[in-house]
Amino acid sequence: MKNCSICKAAFDPALKQTDPAAEAGAFMAQGEWDDEGELCTQCLKSRGILGMMYCREFYG
């Protein structure tokens, strides 16, 4: 278990993301923000939703 670097909630970084928004957030964590494995599912979802809304360079 780890603590999320944003909200400090405990999470298991080994769990595979199945929600499309969380997958998008994980993609951004890996390539754009360089914090892969540091965010909980809820924070990944939030990042993914915002990324899909505002980062058109990723999601044409």
C-alpha positions, 0 to 999 in steps of 0.5 A: 500500500502507498499513499497518494501524492495528491490526496494522501489516501492509501491505495494499491499501486499494483491494481490495474486500472479498468476505468477509461478515465483512470487509464487516461490519467495513468497515461498522463502520469507515465508520460506527462507528469512523471508520477506513475504509481504515485496516484490513487484511482480517484486522482487518476480519474480526475486527471484523466477527465480533465486531460480528456476535456482540456488536453486535445494534444493527447486525445485528438 
